[in-house]
Amino acid sequence: MIDWKEAQFRQIAIHQVGNSSAGKPLALSEQLTQVFPEDYPLMISHFLEPFRDREAYAFDFANGEVDLNAAYKFIQRLFDHPGHLLNISQDLARHLYEAAVHPNIKDGAFCVVHFNQVIYEDEVTDAVVLCKVEDQETFIQLLEADHHFVLNKQEGIPFQQLDKGCLIINTDRESGYQVFIIDQSNRALEAQYWRKYFLNVTPRADQYHQTAHLMQMTRSFVSQNLGEERHLPKTDQVHYLNKSMDYLKTHDEVDVRAYMDEVFDDPLISGVFAQFQSSYLAENEMEMEPVFEVSDKAVRKYAKGFKSVIKLDKNFHVYIHGDRSMIERGTDEDGRKFYKLYYQDEQ
C-alpha cells in the first residue's frame, strides 16, 4: 500500500516537550535540525520503516467542522507550505504540550519530519511523520585510539523503534488524510493523549478495516472469552477459528448477524459473542457496519493469527483443518493427557 523506495527526506524539526502538571517545560527549537546528505537514507529507514503494515486512521472532526481538530489544521498548513515547517512544528509541539496533562506522561523529544516522493496506491505524494521519543537506551560505542580500543557509553534512540509515531500521507484530505499510528504504551489510560487528545484520529471504516476488526475481534473472543475464561478445549477453539476463515473465504460480503450464527453454531456462544462485540467496539472506539464487503487483502494479512495448530509440550504439533469430531481429547488411568485421531486415508 505504501512504497517509500523512492522517498526523499526533506527536513526535520525537533523540540523538547515536557509535562506541565509535572513541572517539565516546553523547549522549542528556533531552527531546523541539520542532517547531512549521507544520513538521508537513515532518516527514511528510521522514520518510515516502523509504519509498515500499520492500520489506517483518519483525522476526526465532528459534523465536518475542520477547525475543531487542531492537528489536522497544522498538517494541512504544512502540506500547503512545507517551507514553514519550523513554525508549524512549533505549533504542533505547543498542541502536544497542552494535551500532555496526565502526571504519568513522560517528557521527550518531539520530531516533525517531511518527506516527498512517497508512493501511496500508485500516487506519488509527500508525507509527514510526527513522533515523540520518550525512552532512550544505553549503548556502547567502540573507539580506536593509539592502537587500542576504548569503550564509551552513550544514550541514544533505538534504530527503527518509535515510542509514539504518526505517519500522515498527503491524500484523501477531505476525509481526514491517510494516517498510520504507532503507540507502544497505548494500553495505559494516560497514553490515550497521543491518539485521542493530540491527534484526534479514528479508524477508517472501509471494507479492509471492517474485515480486519471482525477478524481481530473473533480471535480475541475465542482466545480470551472461550479459552481463558470458559476453558473451552483447544480443539473447539480451533474449530471456531477455522469456521470464521471458511466464512470469510466463501462469502463476498459479511452479514454480521449471519456470521455469528454460522461461525458460532451454538446459540449460547453466539449470544455471548454478540455481547463481546458490543463491549469490544465500545472499548476500542470503533463502529462496525451490519453488512460490509469482505476484503481479501485483510483476510490474507490477518489469517496468520488464526492458528489451526495445537502444540503438545515440545513433542507434537497437531494441525486441525476440518471436522473436529475426528479428534478426541482424554486422560488415561495414569493421568496422562492424550488425543485420539480418526482418519480415512494416510498420505
C-alpha positions as CSV (number, residue, x, y, z in Angstrom):
1,M,0.0,0.0,0.0
2,I,2.8,2.4,0.9
3,D,6.1,2.4,-1.0
4,W,9.0,4.6,0.2
5,K,11.7,3.1,-2.0
6,E,11.9,6.4,-3.9
7,A,11.1,8.6,-0.9
8,Q,13.3,11.7,-0.3
9,F,14.0,13.2,3.1
10,R,13.4,17.0,3.1
11,Q,13.7,18.4,6.6
12,I,13.2,17.8,10.3
13,A,12.5,19.9,13.4
14,I,12.9,18.6,16.9
15,H,11.5,20.2,20.1
16,Q,11.6,19.1,23.8
17,V,8.0,18.6,25.1
18,G,7.7,18.2,28.9
19,N,4.7,17.7,31.1
20,S,3.1,20.8,32.6
21,S,1.5,19.1,35.5
22,A,4.9,17.6,36.5
23,G,6.7,21.0,36.1
24,K,8.6,19.9,33.0
25,P,8.8,22.8,30.4
26,L,8.3,23.1,26.7
27,A,11.5,23.9,24.9
28,L,11.1,25.0,21.3
29,S,14.0,24.9,18.8
30,E,14.5,28.1,16.8
31,Q,16.0,26.4,13.8
32,L,15.6,23.2,11.8
33,T,17.8,20.2,12.8
34,Q,20.7,19.8,10.4
35,V,21.0,16.4,8.7
36,F,23.9,15.7,6.3
37,P,23.1,14.2,2.9
38,E,24.9,10.9,3.6
39,D,22.4,10.4,6.5
40,Y,19.2,10.9,4.4
41,P,18.8,7.1,3.8
42,L,19.0,6.6,7.6
43,M,16.2,9.1,8.1
44,I,14.0,7.3,5.6
45,S,14.6,3.9,7.2
46,H,14.3,5.1,10.8
47,F,11.1,7.2,10.4
48,L,9.2,5.4,7.7
49,E,10.1,1.7,8.1
50,P,8.3,1.3,11.5
51,F,4.9,2.1,9.8
52,R,4.9,-1.0,7.6
53,D,1.7,-2.9,7.9
54,R,0.0,-0.4,10.3
55,E,-3.7,0.2,10.4
56,A,-5.1,3.3,8.7
57,Y,-6.8,6.0,10.6
58,A,-8.2,9.4,9.7
59,F,-8.3,12.8,11.4
60,D,-11.7,13.1,13.0
61,F,-13.8,16.2,13.1
62,A,-17.4,16.3,14.4
63,N,-20.0,17.3,11.9
64,G,-17.4,18.3,9.4
65,E,-16.0,21.1,11.5
66,V,-12.3,21.0,10.5
67,D,-11.5,23.8,12.9
68,L,-12.3,21.5,15.8
69,N,-9.2,19.4,15.1
70,A,-6.0,21.4,15.7
71,A,-3.6,18.7,14.5
72,Y,-5.5,18.4,11.2
73,K,-5.2,22.1,10.6
74,F,-1.5,22.2,11.3
75,I,-0.8,19.2,9.0
76,Q,-2.9,20.9,6.3
77,R,-0.9,24.0,6.6
78,L,2.4,22.0,6.5
79,F,1.4,20.2,3.3
80,D,0.4,23.5,1.7
81,H,3.5,25.4,2.9
82,P,6.4,22.9,3.6
83,G,8.8,25.8,3.8
84,H,7.1,26.9,7.0
85,L,7.9,23.5,8.7
86,L,9.7,25.1,11.7
87,N,6.9,27.4,12.7
88,I,4.2,24.8,12.1
89,S,6.2,22.2,14.1
90,Q,6.4,24.7,17.0
91,D,2.6,25.0,16.9
92,L,2.3,21.2,16.9
93,A,4.7,21.0,19.9
94,R,2.6,23.5,21.8
95,H,-0.6,21.5,21.0
96,L,1.1,18.3,22.2
97,Y,2.3,20.1,25.4
98,E,-1.3,21.1,26.1
99,A,-2.5,17.6,25.6
100,A,0.1,16.0,27.9
101,V,-1.5,16.9,31.2
102,H,-1.6,13.5,32.9
103,P,1.1,13.3,35.6
104,N,2.4,9.9,34.3
105,I,3.1,11.2,30.8
106,K,6.9,11.3,30.1
107,D,8.7,14.2,28.6
108,G,10.6,13.6,25.4
109,A,11.9,14.8,22.0
110,F,9.1,15.7,19.6
111,C,10.1,15.3,15.9
112,V,8.3,16.6,12.8
113,V,9.8,15.2,9.6
114,H,8.8,15.9,6.0
115,F,9.3,13.5,3.1
116,N,8.3,13.6,-0.6
117,Q,8.3,11.1,-3.4
118,V,6.3,8.7,-1.2
119,I,4.0,6.3,-3.3
120,Y,0.6,5.5,-1.9
121,E,-1.7,3.4,-4.0
122,D,0.2,4.4,-7.2
123,E,0.0,8.1,-6.3
124,V,3.3,10.0,-5.8
125,T,2.9,12.5,-2.9
126,D,4.5,13.8,0.2
127,A,4.2,12.7,3.8
128,V,4.8,13.9,7.3
129,V,6.0,11.9,10.3
130,L,5.3,13.1,13.9
131,C,6.9,11.1,16.7
132,K,7.8,11.5,20.3
133,V,10.8,9.8,21.8
134,E,10.2,9.1,25.4
135,D,12.7,6.4,26.1
136,Q,16.4,6.2,25.2
137,E,18.6,3.2,25.5
138,T,22.2,2.8,26.6
139,F,24.6,1.6,24.0
140,I,28.4,1.1,23.9
141,Q,30.4,2.9,21.3
142,L,33.7,1.3,20.3
143,L,36.5,3.8,19.7
144,E,40.0,3.2,18.5
145,A,42.8,5.3,19.9
146,D,46.6,4.8,19.9
147,H,46.5,1.2,18.8
148,H,43.9,0.2,21.4
149,F,40.2,0.4,21.8
150,V,38.1,2.4,24.3
151,L,34.5,1.7,25.3
152,N,32.3,4.8,25.5
153,K,28.8,4.6,27.0
154,Q,26.2,6.7,25.2
155,E,22.5,7.3,25.4
156,G,20.5,7.1,22.2
157,I,17.4,6.3,20.3
158,P,16.8,2.6,19.3
159,F,17.0,2.3,15.5
160,Q,13.7,1.9,13.7
161,Q,11.8,2.0,17.1
162,L,9.3,4.7,17.8
163,D,7.6,5.1,21.2
164,K,4.8,7.2,19.7
165,G,4.5,7.9,16.0
166,C,2.2,9.1,13.3
167,L,2.6,8.9,9.5
168,I,0.3,11.2,7.5
169,I,0.1,10.7,3.7
170,N,-0.9,13.7,1.7
171,T,-4.0,12.1,0.1
172,D,-7.7,11.9,0.9
173,R,-7.6,15.4,2.5
174,E,-11.3,15.9,2.6
175,S,-11.8,12.7,4.6
176,G,-9.0,13.3,7.1
177,Y,-5.9,12.1,5.2
178,Q,-4.5,8.5,5.5
179,V,-3.0,8.3,8.9
180,F,-1.0,5.5,10.4
181,I,-0.3,5.2,14.2
182,I,2.3,3.8,16.5
183,D,1.7,3.9,20.3
184,Q,3.8,1.4,22.2
185,S,2.2,2.3,25.5
186,N,-1.4,2.7,24.3
187,R,-2.7,0.1,26.9
188,A,-2.2,2.6,29.7
189,L,-5.1,5.1,30.2
190,E,-2.8,8.1,30.3
191,A,-1.3,7.2,26.9
192,Q,-4.6,7.9,25.1
193,Y,-3.5,11.5,24.9
194,W,-1.4,10.7,21.8
195,R,-4.1,9.2,19.6
196,K,-7.2,10.8,21.2
197,Y,-6.3,14.2,22.5
198,F,-3.3,15.2,20.4
199,L,-4.1,13.7,17.1
200,N,-7.9,13.1,17.4
201,V,-8.0,10.3,14.9
202,T,-10.4,7.5,14.3
203,P,-10.0,4.1,12.5
204,R,-11.1,4.2,8.9
205,A,-14.4,2.4,8.2
206,D,-13.6,1.0,4.8
207,Q,-14.1,-2.7,3.9
208,Y,-10.4,-3.5,4.7
209,H,-10.7,-2.2,8.3
210,Q,-14.2,-3.6,8.8
211,T,-12.9,-7.1,7.8
212,A,-9.7,-6.7,9.9
213,H,-11.7,-5.6,13.0
214,L,-14.0,-8.5,12.7
215,M,-11.1,-11.0,12.5
216,Q,-9.3,-9.4,15.4
217,M,-12.4,-9.3,17.5
218,T,-13.2,-13.0,16.7
219,R,-9.6,-14.1,17.6
220,S,-9.8,-12.1,20.9
221,F,-13.2,-13.6,21.7
222,V,-12.0,-17.2,21.1
223,S,-8.8,-16.9,23.0
224,Q,-10.0,-14.7,25.9
225,N,-13.6,-15.5,26.5
226,L,-13.8,-19.1,25.3
227,G,-10.3,-20.1,26.1
228,E,-9.1,-18.2,29.2
229,E,-12.5,-17.6,30.9
230,R,-14.6,-20.6,29.8
231,H,-11.7,-23.1,29.4
232,L,-13.1,-24.3,26.1
233,P,-10.9,-27.2,24.7
234,K,-8.3,-26.2,22.2
235,T,-10.0,-28.4,19.6
236,D,-13.2,-26.3,19.9
237,Q,-11.2,-23.0,19.8
238,V,-9.5,-24.1,16.6
239,H,-12.9,-25.2,15.2
240,Y,-14.4,-21.8,15.6
241,L,-11.3,-20.0,14.1
242,N,-11.5,-22.4,11.1
243,K,-15.2,-21.7,10.6
244,S,-14.5,-18.0,10.7
245,M,-11.9,-18.3,8.0
246,D,-14.2,-20.5,5.9
247,Y,-16.9,-17.9,6.1
248,L,-14.7,-15.1,5.0
249,K,-13.2,-17.1,2.2
250,T,-16.5,-18.2,0.8
251,H,-18.6,-15.0,1.1
252,D,-18.2,-11.8,-0.8
253,E,-19.8,-9.8,2.0
254,V,-20.3,-10.2,5.7
255,D,-23.7,-10.1,7.4
256,V,-22.5,-9.8,11.0
257,R,-25.7,-11.4,12.4
258,A,-25.5,-14.3,10.0
259,Y,-21.7,-14.6,10.6
260,M,-22.3,-15.0,14.3
261,D,-24.9,-17.7,13.8
262,E,-22.9,-19.6,11.2
263,V,-19.5,-19.5,12.9
264,F,-20.6,-20.0,16.5
265,D,-23.1,-22.7,15.8
266,D,-24.1,-22.9,19.5
267,P,-26.8,-20.3,20.2
268,L,-25.4,-19.7,23.6
269,I,-21.9,-18.9,22.3
270,S,-23.3,-16.8,19.5
271,G,-25.2,-14.7,22.1
272,V,-22.1,-14.3,24.2
273,F,-20.1,-13.2,21.1
274,A,-22.8,-10.5,20.4
275,Q,-22.2,-9.1,23.9
276,F,-18.5,-9.3,23.5
277,Q,-18.7,-7.4,20.2
278,S,-20.6,-4.6,21.8
279,S,-18.0,-4.2,24.6
280,Y,-15.1,-4.6,22.2
281,L,-16.3,-1.9,19.8
282,A,-17.0,0.5,22.7
283,E,-13.7,-0.1,24.4
284,N,-11.8,0.4,21.1
285,E,-14.0,3.3,20.0
286,M,-14.9,1.5,16.8
287,E,-18.0,1.2,14.7
288,M,-19.0,-1.8,12.6
289,E,-21.5,-1.8,9.8
290,P,-24.1,-4.6,10.0
291,V,-23.2,-5.7,6.4
292,F,-20.0,-5.0,4.5
293,E,-17.9,-6.4,1.7
294,V,-15.1,-8.8,2.6
295,S,-11.6,-7.5,1.9
296,D,-9.4,-10.4,0.6
297,K,-6.4,-8.3,1.4
298,A,-7.3,-8.1,5.1
299,V,-8.2,-11.8,5.2
300,R,-4.7,-12.7,3.8
301,K,-2.9,-10.4,6.2
302,Y,-4.7,-11.5,9.4
303,A,-5.1,-15.1,8.6
304,K,-1.7,-15.9,10.1
305,G,-3.2,-15.1,13.5
306,F,-5.9,-17.8,13.1
307,K,-3.7,-20.7,14.0
308,S,-5.2,-24.2,13.4
309,V,-2.4,-25.9,15.4
310,I,-2.4,-27.4,18.9
311,K,1.1,-27.6,20.4
312,L,1.6,-30.5,22.8
313,D,4.6,-29.9,25.0
314,K,7.7,-30.0,22.8
315,N,6.9,-33.3,21.2
316,F,3.9,-32.8,18.8
317,H,2.1,-30.3,16.8
318,V,-1.5,-31.3,15.8
319,Y,-2.9,-29.4,12.8
320,I,-6.7,-29.3,12.5
321,H,-8.2,-28.3,9.2
322,G,-11.7,-29.7,9.3
323,D,-14.1,-31.9,11.2
324,R,-13.5,-31.6,15.0
325,S,-15.4,-34.9,15.5
326,M,-12.3,-36.7,14.1
327,I,-10.3,-35.8,17.1
328,E,-11.0,-36.7,20.8
329,R,-9.2,-35.5,23.9
330,G,-8.9,-37.6,27.0
331,T,-6.9,-38.6,30.1
332,D,-5.7,-42.2,30.7
333,E,-5.7,-44.0,34.1
334,D,-2.2,-42.8,34.8
335,G,-3.3,-39.1,34.4
336,R,-1.5,-38.7,31.1
337,K,-3.4,-36.5,28.6
338,F,-3.9,-37.8,25.1
339,Y,-5.6,-37.0,21.7
340,K,-7.2,-39.8,19.6
341,L,-7.3,-39.1,15.9
342,Y,-9.6,-40.8,13.3
343,Y,-8.9,-40.8,9.6
344,Q,-9.8,-42.5,6.3
345,D,-6.5,-42.4,4.3
346,E,-2.9,-42.0,5.2
347,Q,-0.8,-39.9,2.8
